[in-house]
Amino acid sequence: MTAIRPLVAGNWKMHGLAANLAELKSLQDLLAMEPQPAADVMICPPATLLAQARYFLSKSDILLGAQDCHPDSQGPHTGDISAEMLADAGAKAVIVGHSERRTDYGETDAVVSQKAGAAHRAGLAAIICIGERGRERQDGATLDIVKRQLDGSLPPAATAANTIIAYEPVWAIGTGWTPTPEDVAAVHAFIRGRLGDELGGEGSAMRILYGGSVKPSNARELLTVPNVNGALVGGASLKATDFYAILSAYSGTGGRGR
Ligand code: 13P
């Protein structure tokens, strides 16, 4: 079986003004240096910066992603943005079901599945986020939660090309805490098994990212765990030098995590 090419995606969340696009230029310059990481690279800026970011990245392999979309393609939904609009602005992917949206807006698995389906309709890859809360981990419910969210959030017709899973333990997001590599391995192996059961070969080839306090100092340890096919990075993606240092975990390894 061919190895899965990793993806390291930066989620800027609600950070970034036009001036911060200089970080994209810096990242592009860093990525031009040898050795180049054996991974795909994506930045998900706020929607306001997508069109400008596309211009900045026109001569670059760095992919653009968005952070959320509405299930519908258009309509009376003030303030919302459709997947088609994101594609039109230059996005190749969109994050759906991030725990911050599940918490802030009460997004259910059913809504997340609809949003992922909307991404596919618009020709975007859906990055579907799942992960347990701290209390749920303490209660030993991690795999139950992950199973429920995965089963409920995966849209029909998910393939390895159009869908990426991001396992983000909620308690690890923005806290500096991370699960142990053994804990990450257990959850990713579980997700891999479910994906294989549900989607066969497509599930075996689907990328499963780890997210939650990934930083230069822990990237290599976390990204070399079996079945970790990259990272979804929040805070450390805002500075090109930090993000590049995380990507360096894939320099010269030929792409690990399988
Ligand atoms: P941090 O890397 O800041 O913990 O955020 C992770 C995350 O939520 C990425 O989507």
Residues whose N, C-alpha, C, O or C-beta is under 5 A from the ligand:
A	BS01	13P	N11 A172 I173 G174 T175 G211 G212 S213 V214 L232 V233 G234 G235 A236
